[in-house]
Amino acid sequence: MIKRRNQLILLSLIILVVVIAVFLFEEQLPGNDEPATASSTQSSSTSPVGMPKINGRRVMNLPPGKDAITKLKVSNKVSDWQEGLEHSLKVQGGDAIKDLKIENIESLIWVQHGIALNVESLKITITNDKKEKTMFRAMVDSQNGKILQTWDAPIFDEVSEEKRIKLHPVEVTD
Amino acid sequence: MNVVRKSLKTNFFITASLVLLSSCNPTTIKGKIAKSGVVSNDGTFDGKAYVYRDSPYIIAGPRFSPDSPDMSTIIDKRRPELITTNTQLTSNCTMDFFSGSTQTEITECVRSITSTENLQSLPRKEDRTWIFPPGSPEFYQVNALYHLNQGIESFFKKLSFAFDHVNSLPQTLPRSIPPYLMNSEMFWLKGVSNIDSKFFRNGYINIQAQCDLQNASWSPAGPEICMGYFAAFKDFWLVQDPSVIQHEFGHAAVSIMMNLRNGTGSSAHALRSNLGSFRFDESGSINEGIADYFSYMINRRTHIGEWALGKGSAQSRPMTEADPMHIEGIDVTSEGRLSYPQFLFYDPNSPTMPLEDIHYAGQIAGHYLVALTEEFKNKCGISTIPTSVEAHDGATAYVVLLLAETLSEIGDLNAKGIDDYFWGAPLLSTHNFNNLDPANSYLWTQSINQPTFRKVFQVFAKNINRYISGTALTGPGLCPAFTKNDSEKLLDDYGLLLFKTYNDNGNSSKNRSVTFSSVAGIAPQPLTQVTENNRRKSVLASKELIQLAKRTVAEPNTIGTYIVDGRSDMDGHLKALLFKGLAVPLSTNVASIDYNNQNGRISPGEVVAVIPHLYNASNSTMAGVQLLATDWDHVDITDDTTGNFKPCAIDTFTTVDEGAEAGRTCSTNYPDKDYKRLVRDPGTGKFPLDAAAPVCMVLLEEGTSTRWVSQSEFRKKQGLTLVDKDCLGYKTSGTTDTDFTFNPHECLARFLPGGTEAFFSVIYSQKNFHDSVIKDSPEKTFGAGNILLMEVNKWIPPGTKFRCRLRARFTNCTDCYHDTAQSNDDYLDSDYNGHKPYKIINLDFDVND
């Protein structure tokens, strides 16, 4: 019985050595220092450093310096930005907007030109009366809904001449 | 989105299992086909469907009717294709790294959706197939997914090749595709991998096979491909043409490549780079050319849209000069190439009717890329048969490598340009080598120094030298037989040899004495000159000869500036801009189109389109003319409590006698290396003394003298009792809230964000833009891209005089880019904060009642 137990221990040790050897061998291969699987709930990098945060908001464009985050003062507050944004879009779009959807992708702190602001990164989707849809991204001031930047505009591969924007100067000046 | 990494061990077990099981799996299809044509699936049709391999035009011929096309006659009934093994109509995508030793699989990277209202994907049928009646909505959704998968597979294979090749280079050489691409996962449409972030929470592309749009579109914000219809014919859908699906995917691939550098394993820039905008411009044209190329890359045909565009609206496009659609005189010789700028408006469907459109202008880029691919097939020894699939795959892989390196550099919002190759990590230096700096990179790459034919093909050509031909530093490239001279000659055939050097010496964005080798262990990079003998067709002109058109005795009808102030015109324009993705922050309290009076003048309270009318006084065509109204360093700020300034004396228009400053910050440390707006610091209450200023100044009368001053100084000294809330650009959510982004120096008149740039495709020699383009156009109208959008405060006293200092440059310009004091090296990014690369265009106007 003792001999059988020793055999079992020896077998376990051999298996353990083989497993460790395989593991170490795989570590040598390039690109294999990642977890074997990663799901959307796990960071896929080896050690997620992440970006600095204030009040749960990532800080973009933090100035250099080790005390930068502690010295940073956010100027505006978070208020009812949605109303200001909707008003702004409706002034521009008027009755052409049949449906407006504003999706909040992320709340951030954005440092621009030396000023740190609470901002909202949004996806805006607009449908017109022909059920045609457009969508783009926008960054707005979390306090008043002012549009600070837009990007990711759609590319329409027009086949119809009538879709082109045309302008007719009514009068001219010198 | 699940990301799965497969190790060698897993692969071994899978392979072993497959070997064991394969003896049980038939290799031929054994399903029974009933008389009705419906397949009775014995397992061999699992996940499969019948697809159309190409459009009806290609399969059945040009006479196939576009009216109610019978797709059952088009599908390949001999061989069903695997669509997906998922139980919903979605696909997984796999990207290889390091010669396939590591794979990253993205589950559900594409979803073919039924509609954008519910974003649902079709569930697989109970018989486990995806076989639906031809012509049904489900049939098109299945085929859309199939063809999109073909595109993604081809692109990933080539991007993988690009990554592996670039990362095999010595650590002492700079490259753009980041070594941490596998960790960042920016090879797919993924904004950021920060686990707390909701950016691109869904890492998939939606494709809608039959959407409510009379065209096709790519929305990076979705991200979504929309395949629409053409109303002239019943049941005519663009999804019926795979070359158009591949073109739309080409736009997605451009978006991916532009943003390869904009994320790491744990963070990403808040914005994304785009190539092109709502207007006609060269970025958008190049994007269209690359998208056409993707169709060629995937289906090996040098023509796009024969069915969807050709049958629908006579708008199909060739991609080689050998195409019979081209007019006589266009051929594959040096003289016959589709060259810039001569063929910018060329529509081969209607060659006598020039059309300013990004798709036709993009043909120059598309034809060049196809011609380059053919050169690679013939010269690089990829295959013994240059016309083989192997040669095509190999040559197009080289082009994708060049595109990925080029676009990732141009779109770099983190502004570093290179990485720390020893650690395989982002560069930690405070120096930036691209697009000025991270805070202003989006403005620089989208507007100030945007991708033009010159910029894109300069970077592209640099990468040809580096990776294809090889240099003294890199050693032999992938194809030494395709030399630097060959490259320059081909570029020149297309009129794209628009640069004097390759700008490859690795200067930082703000300081010439800081280079790559200062910070990252990169070997010193010499500046490579273009061989001038190779420049025969690419003509460069001086910026000094571009000016505002002037009314003269000889030409009394010349217009200096056009104004659009009709209410319905501006209303329609603003609505159209919004639908194109440009939301403009209008000042609703003190300006509105309700004040527009259509008198052709700029009046208080109006929102107007201003078209400064430019004239080309040179003997050469000027192409890609860009007019900027963005803030720039043209002033000496004299008071940090008010931000008041004196304009710099940088031309003969605004003199010292009129209040200009010749010395101080207008001469030393000019222009500012950093870019910041002239807004009050909330902490100190002061204005920065080294800021860029809005372009429009006001003429202040003081007794018998007059001087140009800031709008803030004017409103105080003129006695205008306006508080900040009565100014343009001030937005408040309440009565006491402060708008921290408000700039008091554009209180009275300002160019609207989003409307600060006008673009003019071509101005011919000794002509103005109207006579060059508008006069002979079909509708004789200006386009959305030709205008600057301006707001005027309703409280401005009539008669107030403004001067706006705009900056002009153009693509084939010799002195807009090349610093003669630096052996024609390109100007630094920070130089574009000043006037050196531009011609100043002074726009003077009075505000009329």
Interface residues (C-beta under 8 A of the other chain):
Chain A: V22 E26 L29 P30 G31 N32 E34 P35 A36 T37 A38 S39 S40 T41 Q42 S43 S44 S45 T46 P48 V49 G50 M51 R58 M60 N61 P64 K73 S75 N76 K77 S79 D80 W81 E83 G84 H87 S88 L89 V91 Q92 G93 G94 A96 I97 N104 I105 E106 L108 W110 V111 Q112 H113 G114 I115 L117 S121 K123 I124 I126 N128 K130 K131 E132 K133 T134 M135 F136 R137 A138 M139 D141 Q143 N144 G145 K146 I147 L148 Q149 T150 W151 D152 A153 P154 I155 F156 D157 E158 V159 S160 E161 K163 R164 I165 K166 L167 H168 P169 V170 E171 V172 T173 D174
Chain B: M1 N2 V3 V4 R5 K6 S7 L8 K9 T10 F97 F98 S101 T102 T116 M182 N183 E185 G191 S193 N194 I195 D196 S197 K198 F199 F200 R201 G203 C211 D212 L213 Q214 N215 A216 S217 W218 S219 P220 A221 G222 E224 C226 F230 V244 H247 E248 H251 T264 G265 S266 S267 H269 A270 L271 R272 N274 G276 S277 F278 G284 N287 E288 L309 G312 S313 Q315 D357 H359 T430 P438 A439 Y442 Q446 R551 I559 G560 T561 Y562 I563 V564 D565 G566 D569 D571 H573 L574 K575 A576 L577 L578 F579 K580 G581 L582 A583 V584 P585 L586 T588 S592 Q598 N599 G600 R601 I602 A609 I611 K676 R677 V679 D681 P682 G683 P688 A691 K731 T732 S733 G734 D737 T738 D739 F740 T741 P753 G754 P778 E779 T781 F782 G783 A784 N786 I787 F845
